[in-house]
Amino acid sequence: MPEKPELDIQHVAWSDPRAIALRDVMDAEMEVRYGLSSPADAELSEAIHRALAVDESTVVDTVLLVDDGVPVAHAGLRMLQTDSGAEWEVKRVIVDGRRRGRGLGRALMNEIIGIARQGGARRLILQAGDRQPEAVGLYSSLGFTPIPVYAPYAEHMPQSLCFELILH
């Protein structure tokens, strides 16, 4: 049996078309999961999209896992201004649905954690939805602990689940 090539970890621009394509897949999945595609929800949906938006100038790194030339996972790391100052925030973690359960999310998050540590981050924060138990399970298994919902999610997404990982 031929050996399976290892995943290629690539650091790319937030605007890389492959990264955008994976985020588009995530957006479509979340719209279905959270049911925000009806016209009646248009105003709320727009507010949520604004809260989730990422200003590319705040992005520290964007990581793709690539398998045989195909991007299969994505995560971003940005600086977010909060009431307590600048925070390192993990954004837009997605693993291709056909490849979940194989440790790709863990590999991706370990890369992001390493980047933050090398950058001198004191902690990492992130937001997940209350209908994403697999993500919550991954973050918890990596040592992330719950924190109060923070801006920009608190106003329009109070059901969010937010987490921190203290980096010493």
Secondary structure as GFF3:
##gff-version 3
##sequence-region A 1 168
A	DSSP	beta_strand	8	12	.	.	.	ID=ss1
A	DSSP	alpha_helix	17	34	.	.	.	ID=ss2
A	DSSP	three_ten_helix	39	41	.	.	.	ID=ss3
A	DSSP	alpha_helix	42	52	.	.	.	ID=ss4
A	DSSP	three_ten_helix	56	58	.	.	.	ID=ss5
A	DSSP	beta_strand	59	67	.	.	.	ID=ss6
A	DSSP	beta_strand	70	82	.	.	.	ID=ss7
A	DSSP	beta_strand	85	95	.	.	.	ID=ss8
A	DSSP	three_ten_helix	97	99	.	.	.	ID=ss9
A	DSSP	alpha_helix	104	118	.	.	.	ID=ss10
A	DSSP	beta_strand	123	128	.	.	.	ID=ss11
A	DSSP	alpha_helix	133	141	.	.	.	ID=ss12
A	DSSP	beta_strand	145	147	.	.	.	ID=ss13
A	DSSP	beta_strand	161	166	.	.	.	ID=ss14
###
